[in-house]
Amino acid sequence: MMRVVRRFGPLLLLLLLVVWALCRLDLKAFAHSLQYSHISLWVLAALVNVAVRAGVRAERTRGLLRSVPGRLPRFLGLYLDLVSAQAATALWPPAGMGFRLLVLRQHYGFASTDLVGEQLIEKLLDGMSLGLWGFCALLSGPLPSALRLAVWVACLLGVAAGLGLVLSKLPALRRRLPPLPRIAPSGWVWTAALDGFDMLMLELCLRASGVQVSLHVLLLLFVALNLAVLLPLTPAGFGVVEATVMLVLKPLGVSAETALAGALLYHLAVVGPFLLLGPLASVREVFAQARATQSPALAAAPSVEPSVEASIEPSAEPMHRPPREE
């Protein structure tokens, strides 16, 4: 029974959210909001996600891998690998994490334990950054009653992530953890840039649907969305992200249909490009595997010919040897 719930629970929850939206929302108003959205702003948000935000993520990973034994990947190759992993993560997070570990281990020779430690450091950095934005939202304005708990949870999560990073340096705990990479100052900068570009995408998609929010509301939305997607409740978080945006914008007088349009545009800008580019980036992996299987055969071909010639020459030499004079 639990296995069935784990497999089909996210799909059932997504189906329930869709049915609730069909019954409670004005579909004509929602279609009108989508129809008159500024598609150019959405395209700009999608480009920011693919061209900038994914590159920042790849550069942060490269910085952490510098202190890990293995061949440091080039930026473009790691960028394509992470795009493929992000496509798998959008569909099912464990699949994306497993694909990421497999590619980094096979292509660059990193040990699995070192990669687990690098992934743990990335999660701690993301947690501390989320806590920092939670404190900024706490100080920048009043908190709605529906979001007060979420903001405090984000603050506590950031404190817990920072405490975990400090405790990981203790020798007693360090022996129980996988090897952790060293965090360079650029790692903190790239983490802040990741969140900054994410908020820029959210702002662009909301403006595309005709919603203008203040910096305080944008911080509240960012914190609430990151907490909502911590657990993979639905495939790619569909339904959860939209419901969170509607919950935050409802006290501001934004209609549910307009908020849903902006949330859907944001979600498509986050997930859509990777679902399209991920399979194309994976073609690189297919050709790499093909070259790896062909190279041993090509390398073995020259090594066979000399042995054949060597086996023929001794047997042919007595046939042409002149008779020995007595």
N, C-alpha and C positions, 0 to 999 in steps of 0.2 A: 504493500500500500504506500509506504513512504517513497519507494522508488518511482511509482507512478506520479506521486505528487511532485517529486523533484524534476521529473521529465516534462510533465504537462502542466504543472502549476503555473509557470510564467505565461504560457499560452492561454490558459483559462482566465487568468487575471487580466491579460490584455483584452480578451474577448469581452469580459464583463465591463471594462472601461469603455470599450467601443459602444457596447449596447447602452450604457448609461449616457454617453454623449449623444447618441441618436435619439434617446427619449427626452433628454432635458434641454438640449440646445436647439436654437433656431438654425437649421441647416442652410436656409436661404441667406440669412445674415452672415453666416460663416463663409459660404461660397462668395458672397459679395465682398467680404474683407480680403479673401484670397485673390479675387479677380482684380481688385484695384490696388493691390500691393505694388510697391516699387521694386520690380524684379532686379533692377540694377544694383540696389543696395544688398539684396540677397546674394547676387553673384559676387559682389565685393567681399561679403562675409565668407563665402565658400572659398574664394581665392586666398583670403587671409588664413583660413584654416589649412589649406593644402600647401601654399607656398611659404608661409611664414611660421605658423604655429607648429606644423609638423617638422620643419627644419630646426626650430628651437628645441623641440623634444629630442631630435637626433643629436644635436650638439651637446645637450646636457648629458645624454647617455655616453657620448664619446668622452666627455670630460671625466665621468665616473670610471670608465673602462681604462683610463690611462694608468691607474694604479693597480690594475688587475693583470696577472700573468696571462699573456696571450698576444695575438697580433692585433694592433690597434686598427680598427676599420676606418676606411676612408668615409668622408661625409656622404657622398652620393650613394655608395653601396649601403651604408647603414640606413640612410633615409629611405631607400626602396624596401629594405627589409622591414623597417618599422611601419611603413605604409601597409605592407601585406599583413603584418601582425595586427595593425589597427583595424583592418577590415574583418579579420577573424574575431577580434575583441568585440566589435559592434554587434556581431551575431551571437556570440557566446563567449564571455570573458575568459573562462579557463582555456578555451581553445586558442585564443590569442596569446595568452601567456605561455602556453606550451609551445606554440609555433615560434615565438620569439626566442625562447631558450634553445630550441632545437637549431635554429638558423645560426645564432651566435656561437653555439658550441661547434657546429660542423664547419662553418666558414672561417672562423677566426681562432679556433682552438682554445676557447675559454672553458674552464671546468664548470660543471653544473652548480657546485656549491658556491663558486665565486659569482656566478650569474644570479643565484638566489639572493646572495648578499647585496648585489647591486640593485636588484629589484626592491629589496627591503629598504635600502637607503632612499630610493626614489619615492616610495610610499611615505616614508617619514618626512621627506622634504615637502611633499604635497600636503600632508597633514599639518605641518607647521605653517605652511603658507595659508591654508584654509583658516587656521586659528587666527592668524594675523588679520585676514580680511574680516573675520568675525568681530575682532576687537575694533576694527575701523568702523564697521556697521554699528557697533554698540555705542561708539563715541560720536558718530556723525549725525544722529538724529533719534527721534523717538521710535520705539519698537512696537509694532502692532502685536496685539495679544496672541494672534495665531502664529507669529514667528518668533516670539520671545524665547521659547524653549529651543528652537532650532539654532538661534544665534548663540545662546549659552552653550549648547552642545558643541558647536563648532569651536568656540573658544577653549572649552575643556579638551577637545580633541587635539587642538594645536599644542596645548600645554603638555598633554600626554605624549605626543610625538616628540616634542623637544626633550622631555624627561627620558623617553626611551633612547634617544640619540646619546644623551649624556651617560646613561647607565650602560650603554653598549660598550663604552670604553673601559669599564671596570674589568680587571683580569678574570675575576670569577665568572662573570657573565659572558665575557668575550669567548671563553673556551667552549661555551654551550651554543654559540651562534655561528653561522657560516662566516667565512672571511668577509669583512665589510670594506668596501673601497674608501679611499680618502676623499673627502668633500673639498674641492677647491672653491675659492671665492666665486668663480664663474658659475658654479652649480647653483648658488643662491640667486644669482642674477637671472639665469635661465629659468629658474622656477617662477620667479616673480614675473618674468616676461610671458611665460605660458599663461598664467592667470590673467595678466593684463590683456593679452590678445583674445582670450576667451570672453572677457567682459566686453571688449570691442565688438566681437561677433554678435553677442547678445544685444548690444545697443543698436547695431546696424539692422538686425532682423526685426527688432521691435519698431524701429523707425520705418522699416519697409511696410509694416502693417498699419502705420499711422499712430503708433503709441510712442509718446515721449516721456521719459522718466528722468528723475534727478539722480545724482550720483549715489545718494543714500539708498534709494529704491533699487538701483542697479546692484549695489553691494548686497542688499538683502536677497535679491533674486539669485545672485551668484552663490551665496552661502547656502540658500535653501536648495538650489539645484544640485550642488555638489554633495550635500547630505542625502538627497533623495535617491541619487544613483549609486550610493555606496554599496547597496545590496542589489544584485541583478534580479529584481522582481519580475520584469518583463523583458522580452527580447529587445536588445538595444535600448532599453529604457523607455520605449514608446508607451505613451499613456501616462507614465509617472512624471516625466518632464512637463508635459502639457498641463496636467492637473496641478503641478506645483506653481507654474507661471500663473494659471488662472486664480489660484488661491492667494498669491501675493498681490496681484493687480486688482482683485475684486474690491478691496477697501478703498482704492483710489478712484473708483467710479468707472473703470474700464470694463466694457461689456465682456461677457464670457466668450462670445464668438470672436471678437477682435483679439482678445488675449490668446485664444486657442490658435488663431491664424499666426500670430507672432511666434508663439512657442513652436508650432509646427515648422515654420520657416527656419527657426534656429536649429531645431533638431535635424532637419534635412541638411542644413549647412555643415553640421558637425559630423553626421554619419554618412550622408549621401556620397560625397566625393571619394571617401575611402572604399565604399562598396563598389564604386566604378573603377577606381585606380588600383585597388588591391589585387584583383585577379590579373591585371596587366603587369603589375610589379612582380607577381608570382611567376610570370613567364620567365623572368630572369633566373629564378631558381630552377626551373625545368631545363633550360639550356645549360646551366652550370652542372646539373646532374648528368646531362647527356655528354658534355665534354669530359667529365670525370670518368665516365664509363668507357669512352673511346680512347683516352690518353694511355691507359695501360696497354691496350692492344697495339697502338702505334709505337710505344716505347719498346715492346717486346719483339717487334718485327725485325729491327736491325740486329738484335742480339742472337737471332736464330741463324741468320745467313752465315756468319763466320764459322759457327760450329759445324754447319753442313759442309762448307768448303774445307774445313780442317779435316773432316772425316773422309772426304773424297781424295784429297791430295796424297796422303800416305799410301792408299791403295793403288793410286794411279802411277806413283813414282817407279815401282819395280817394272812396270810394263814398258817404259821408255828408257830403262837403264841399259847401257851398252854392255856387251859381254866382257867379262874380266879377262885380260891377257894372262897367260901362264908363263 
